[in-house]
Amino acid sequence: MNKERYLLLLSTAMLLVGFAAILSTSLADYTDWSYSGDKGPEHWGALAPEFALCADGTAQSPIDIRNASEVDLVDIAFQYGQTAKNIFNNGHTIQVNVDEGSQIVYNEISYKLLQFHFHSPSEHTINGEAAAMEIHFVHQDPNSGALAVVGILLAAGDEENGAYAPIFDNMPSEIGEPAAVGEALDLEALLPAEFAYFTYQGSLTTPPCSEIVRWLLLDAPVLLSQSQIDAFADLYADNARPTLPLGKRDLLLDSR
Ligand SMILES: [Zn+2]
């Protein structure tokens, strides 16, 4: 086998490993990892050969957002529809797998929305401060396999957020397979009103930490009630990977 072919196969295999991790319904058959103890984030890279980037990568996520360069960025065009609520507890978070048909268009590339899930507290921090929670909308370019993840910070407000209620009222406490619950979910209603964003090139924030993610972190938070935030924390009080160095990467903020 020549070297080019080997490298192509290797990179395809790494993408598949990343993709399997993104969509997997249960990670029980996958190398076990956690957010604390001897399988916690500082040990992920040593748990399995395919997790090496978690320790050795130079473009890892999340990061602390600070000193971003303000530039004119292209808009993120959200083309979100409705989805059946295929909500489940995968052992690391609460995840919703979405029906086909929702996507973002970014830099003239269509990234299909695959799933979204939650972290508590937020994984990205702003000037060292974490928000109560962070939601990740995971999109993929079917042609290249590259991911674009939209991150939104969730903070406590005075009222229950009705758009999120169908999810937060139905979070399974037991690990299990996706199951459609209740009526369809309006995905667009989950977004904030403003789409200004920070962006940088990074990784999955869970093993195998594949460095295939264009991160789009919205500047505007979404507000949930404290009891909604507490309902998630009852299941996952700390499922956030600590921040990693930005290193030589560009961190940009939409200046408009
Ligand atoms: Zn995530």
Boltz pocket constraint, residues with backbone or C-beta under 6 A from the ligand:
constraints:
  - pocket:
      binder: B
      contacts: [[A, 117], [A, 118], [A, 119], [A, 136], [A, 205]]
      max_distance: 6.0
